Amino acid sequence: MSGDEFICLYTGGGLQTFLSQLEKGFPSHIPYETQVLPYLGCSYGYAQYPQDGASFENLLSLADARMYSNKQELHGEKKQD
């Protein structure tokens, strides 16, 4: 992990609901004085124990890969197959 990355441990049910709420927590524009700042968003990755792996390292690696995939899609950088 580096920069502005962080880990969130979620132990409740309903992963998709949780991710949706996480996205809603980031406004699309932020008013600042007389300006509106450009898009603010987040890219996230997730991994579920034990479905996606048993070790912390495996779960973190998968979540990191998913985060970068999400970031590429957000910025339109995803390569078309």
N, C-alpha and C positions, 0 to 999 in steps of 0.2 A: 504494500500500500504506500501511496505517496501523494503529495499535493493535497488536493481537497477531497480525497477519498475517505470514506469511513465505513465501518461495519455496523449493521443494525441486527440485533438478535431478536427475532420475532417468534414468540412461542404460542401464539393464538392460532385459531383456524382461519380459513378463508384467505389464502394467499393473494388471490386476484383482487379481493376487496381491499386488502392492506396496500397493495401496490397502487391501486387506483387512488386511494386516499393520500398516499405519498406524493403522487404526481400533482394532485390538486393543491398540495401545500406550497407549490412553486407558482407564483403568479406569472402570467405571460408578459406583462409589462409593469414597470414600477415607476410611479410618478415621483419626480425629484425636482423640487423647486418649481421652475417653470417648464421643465422638460419631462419627457417620458423616456425612460431608459429602454434600450432594446430588449429583445427576448431574453428571458431568464428561464432556465430549465434545468433538468437533471437527467442524467443517464444512470441507470441502475442495472445491476445484475443480481441474480438471486440463485441460491442453491438450497435444496431441501434435504435435511437429514431424516432418514437414511436413504431416501429414494435416489439422491444424486451422488452419494458417497458416504464413507464412514469416517474419514479423517478430516480434521480441520483444513489441512493443506489441500486435499482434493476439493472440498467444498469451496474454499476461497479461490482456487484456480478456476473452477467452473463459473462462479459468480463473476470473477474478473473478466473472463472471456465473454460472458453474456453482457456485461456492462459495456465493453468496447463494441460489441455488435450493435447494441442499442444506441450507442453514441454515433456510430456510422450511419445507421438508419435515420436518426434525428437530423443529421446534417446532410442527408442525401448522398452519402459517400458509398453506400452499399453497392457492390458490383453485381450486375445482373448476370446470371448463369445462362 
